[in-house]
């Protein structure tokens, strides 16, 4: 059966949240939706909740469950969704988050009005303390090749580092063979950061359609811990290294200098957070290892030929070439000036 939209939800150890999450998806006012659930073997009863809902809910026949034989991680689960989705458009959400009941109807309206390949919604983030913050986009249509990438890279954090709360044309993902990299850390950031280069028609909406719940001990939240594994941070670093590797084919694009600067700024923020929490990271990072994080994906001569952001890119390129002790001192000074440290 064909659907207009597939809502894909990976399920792993979310038994306390999954019912609220699934029901928010099932409560959509839009009718032609497949609910594709990937059971990633959490063994905590989460999938039992889903199966009960499937048996009892009026839209239960539209719930399709795919079970992994073992835990394979969120990246593999989402790649399975890309392969298996029956919807013309795909919407990712997490199994502990909640979406507004009109999100799919709202986004599909934009798809039809602008022939959009992707529609972004705005969202709220709910911290462990209950404090809320909002990421809100302007009302904007970006229609034409490279328009979305130019917007996304125009400043650091131009597009939020998440794979959730946007509706993307499934054929775009398949035609570009676009996949989540096999890691549990920042796979969504890498996926979306590269995805914007493949889109020709995009719409951004200010409507708050997604509530992102920060859970204690979740993969994306180590700020509250007394001890942080170095291995976790290294996985973040390797994810950004993947973006450096995929940058070479985009060298001739007008947005390339901004893309490079966004990547190196992400590295810089990682280095600052390592310095800020250095005593809590086990095992410790050496100065040389922190300096290595700032390795540039291109050469000095290539940066010198930039028409945009030449000075900023050169500054961080030269920073990465300093002796490790001087590099760390410079990161500390700049981090203090930016109020990161």
C-alpha positions in Angstrom: 0.0 0.0 0.0 1.2 3.5 -0.9 1.0 6.4 1.5 1.7 10.1 1.2 3.8 10.1 4.3 5.8 7.6 6.5 6.5 8.6 10.1 9.5 6.5 11.1 10.2 5.8 14.8 13.2 3.8 16.1 12.3 2.1 19.4 14.9 1.3 22.0 14.5 1.4 25.8 11.8 4.0 25.9 9.0 2.1 27.7 8.2 5.1 29.9 7.7 7.4 26.9 6.7 5.3 23.9 2.9 5.4 24.4 2.7 9.2 24.6 5.0 9.4 21.6 3.2 6.9 19.4 -0.2 8.3 20.3 0.9 11.8 19.3 1.8 10.3 15.9 -1.4 8.4 15.6 -3.4 11.6 16.5 -2.4 13.3 13.2 -5.2 15.0 11.4 -3.7 13.9 8.1 -5.0 10.6 6.9 -2.5 9.0 4.5 0.2 8.1 6.9 2.2 4.9 7.5 3.7 4.5 11.0 6.9 2.6 10.5 8.3 1.2 13.8 11.8 -0.3 14.0 12.2 -2.5 17.1 15.9 -2.2 17.9 15.8 -4.8 20.7 15.7 -2.7 23.8 14.2 -5.7 25.8 12.4 -3.3 28.2 8.9 -3.9 27.1 8.7 -0.8 24.7 7.7 -2.9 21.7 5.0 -4.6 23.7 3.4 -1.2 24.3 3.5 -0.6 20.6 2.0 -3.9 19.7 -0.9 -3.3 22.2 -1.5 0.1 20.6 -1.4 -1.6 17.1 -4.1 -4.1 18.2 -6.4 -1.5 19.8 -6.0 1.8 17.9 -8.3 2.6 15.0 -5.2 3.4 12.9 -3.5 0.2 14.0 -3.5 -1.3 10.5 -1.2 1.5 9.4 1.4 0.6 12.0 4.1 -1.6 10.5 6.7 -3.1 12.9 10.1 -4.3 11.7 12.1 -6.2 14.2 15.9 -6.3 14.3 17.4 -9.6 15.5 19.8 -7.6 17.7 20.5 -4.0 18.7 22.0 -2.2 15.8 21.7 1.4 16.8 19.6 4.4 15.7 21.6 5.0 12.4 20.9 1.5 11.1 17.3 1.8 12.2 16.8 5.0 10.3 18.5 3.6 7.2 16.1 0.8 7.3 13.3 3.3 7.3 14.7 4.9 4.1 14.7 1.5 2.5 11.3 0.3 3.7 9.2 3.4 3.8 6.0 3.3 1.7 5.4 7.0 1.9 6.3 9.5 -0.8 7.6 11.7 2.1 9.4 10.6 5.2 9.3 12.1 8.7 11.7 11.0 11.4 10.8 11.2 15.1 12.2 9.8 18.3 10.4 7.4 20.6 10.5 9.7 23.6 9.3 12.9 21.8 5.9 14.3 21.0 4.6 16.0 17.8 1.7 18.4 17.3 -1.4 16.8 15.8 -1.4 19.0 12.7 2.3 18.7 11.8 1.9 16.4 8.8 -1.2 18.3 7.5 0.7 21.6 7.8 3.8 20.3 6.1 1.9 18.5 3.3 0.1 21.8 2.6 3.5 23.4 2.0 4.6 20.4 -0.2 1.6 20.9 -2.5 1.8 24.7 -2.6 5.5 24.9 -3.4 6.3 21.4 -4.8 8.7 21.3 -1.8 11.2 18.4 -1.4 11.6 19.2 2.3 9.7 21.2 4.9 11.2 22.1 8.2 9.1 22.8 11.4 10.2 24.6 14.5 10.5 22.9 17.9 10.7 23.3 21.6 13.4 21.6 23.8 12.5 20.5 27.3 15.4 20.2 29.7 15.7 17.8 32.6 14.9 20.8 34.9 11.6 21.3 33.0 13.0 24.5 31.4 11.9 25.1 27.8 13.8 26.7 24.9 12.5 27.2 21.4 14.2 26.8 18.0 12.1 28.9 15.7 12.7 29.4 12.0 11.4 32.3 9.9 8.7 31.9 7.3 10.7 31.3 4.2 10.7 29.5 0.9 14.0 28.5 -0.6 13.2 27.5 -4.2 16.1 26.8 -6.4 19.4 24.9 -6.5 21.7 25.6 -3.5 19.2 28.0 -1.9 18.7 25.8 1.2 22.5 25.1 1.5 23.3 28.8 1.3 20.7 29.5 4.0 21.8 26.6 6.2 25.5 27.5 6.1 25.1 31.3 6.3 25.9 31.2 10.0 26.8 28.6 12.6 23.7 26.6 13.5 21.7 27.9 10.6 19.8 24.6 10.5 19.3 22.7 13.7 21.4 19.5 14.2 18.6 17.0 14.2 17.0 14.6 11.7 13.6 15.0 13.4 10.8 17.5 12.6 11.2 17.8 8.9 9.3 16.1 6.0 11.6 15.0 3.2 10.9 13.5 -0.2 11.8 9.8 0.1 13.0 9.7 -3.5 15.6 12.4 -2.9 17.2 10.2 -0.2 17.1 7.1 -2.4 18.4 8.8 -5.6 21.3 10.4 -3.7 22.0 7.1 -1.8 21.9 9.3 1.3 22.4 7.4 4.5 23.0 7.9 8.2 26.6 7.1 9.1 27.1 4.1 11.5 27.5 5.8 14.8 25.3 6.6 17.8 26.7 10.1 18.2 25.7 13.1 15.9 24.6 10.8 13.1 21.5 13.1 12.7 23.7 16.2 12.5 25.9 14.7 9.8 22.8 13.4 7.9 21.0 16.8 7.8 24.2 18.9 7.3 24.9 17.0 4.0 21.2 16.6 3.1 20.7 20.4 2.6 23.2 20.2 -0.4 20.8 17.8 -2.2 17.6 19.8 -1.9 16.3 22.2 -4.6 13.0 23.3 -3.1 12.6 23.9 0.7 10.2 25.5 3.0 10.8 26.6 6.7 8.0 27.2 9.1 7.8 29.0 12.4 5.1 26.7 13.8 6.2 24.7 16.9 5.4 21.2 15.9 7.8 19.1 17.9 8.6 18.7 21.6 12.1 17.3 22.2 12.6 15.8 25.6 16.1 15.7 27.0 16.4 12.4 29.0 19.0 11.7 31.6 21.7 9.4 30.3 20.5 9.8 26.7 23.2 9.6 24.0 22.9 13.3 23.3 23.1 14.5 26.9 26.3 14.1 28.9 26.3 17.7 30.2 24.8 16.6 33.6 27.3 13.7 34.2 30.1 13.8 36.7 32.2 11.6 34.4 32.3 11.6 30.6 33.8 8.8 28.5 36.5 10.0 26.1 35.2 7.4 23.6 31.8 9.3 23.4 33.5 12.6 22.5 35.8 10.8 20.0 32.7 9.5 18.2 31.5 13.1 17.9 34.8 14.1 16.5 34.8 11.2 14.0 31.3 12.4 12.8 32.7 15.8 12.0 35.6 14.1 10.3 33.0 12.5 8.0 31.8 16.0 7.0 35.3 17.0 6.2 35.6 14.0 3.9 32.4 14.7 2.1 33.3 18.4 1.5 35.8 17.9 -1.4 33.0 17.3 -4.0 31.4 20.6 -3.0 34.5 22.8 -3.5 33.1 24.8 -6.5 29.8 25.6 -4.7 29.2 29.2 -3.6 28.4 28.1 -0.1 31.6 26.1 0.3 33.6 28.7 2.4 30.6 28.9 4.8 30.3 25.1 5.0 34.0 24.9 5.9 33.7 27.5 8.6 30.6 25.8 10.1 32.6 22.5 10.3 35.6 24.1 11.9 33.4 26.0 14.3 31.8 22.7 15.4 35.3 21.4 16.0 36.2 24.5 18.0 33.1 24.1 20.2 34.1 20.5 20.8 37.6 21.6 21.8 36.2 24.3 24.1 33.9 21.8 25.9 36.8 19.4 26.3 38.7 22.2 28.0 35.7 23.1 30.1 35.1 19.6 31.3 38.7 18.3 31.1 38.9 17.0 34.6 35.7 14.9 34.1 36.8 13.2 30.9 38.2 9.7 31.3 40.8 9.0 30.0 42.1 12.5 29.6 42.8 14.4 26.3 46.3 15.6 25.7 47.0 19.0 24.2 48.1 17.4 21.0 44.8 15.5 20.7 42.8 18.7 21.3 44.8 20.5 18.6 44.2 17.7 16.1 40.5 18.2 16.4 40.9 21.5 14.4 42.5 19.9 11.4 41.2 21.7 8.2 39.6 19.8 5.3 41.4 22.0 2.7 44.8 23.8 2.1 46.0 27.3 2.8 46.0 28.1 -0.9 42.4 26.9 -1.3 41.3 29.1 1.5 43.3 32.1 0.1 41.2 31.9 -3.0 37.9 32.1 -1.1 35.7 35.1 -2.0 33.8 34.8 1.3 34.9 34.2 4.9 38.6 34.2 3.8 39.9 35.9 7.0 37.8 33.7 9.4 38.8 30.5 7.7 42.4 31.5 7.6 42.4 32.4 11.3 41.3 28.9 12.3 43.5 27.3 9.7 46.5 29.1 11.2 45.3 28.3 14.7 45.4 24.6 13.8 49.0 24.9 12.8 50.3 26.4 16.1 52.4 24.3 18.5 49.9 22.4 20.7 50.5 24.5 23.9 49.9 27.8 22.0 46.9 26.4 20.1 45.3 25.4 23.5 46.0 28.9 24.9 44.5 30.5 21.8 41.4 28.3 22.0 41.0 29.3 25.7 41.2 33.0 24.9 38.8 32.8 22.0 36.5 30.6 24.0 36.4 33.1 26.8 35.7 35.9 24.4 32.8 34.0 23.0 31.6 33.1 26.6 31.9 29.4 25.9 34.5 28.9 28.6 
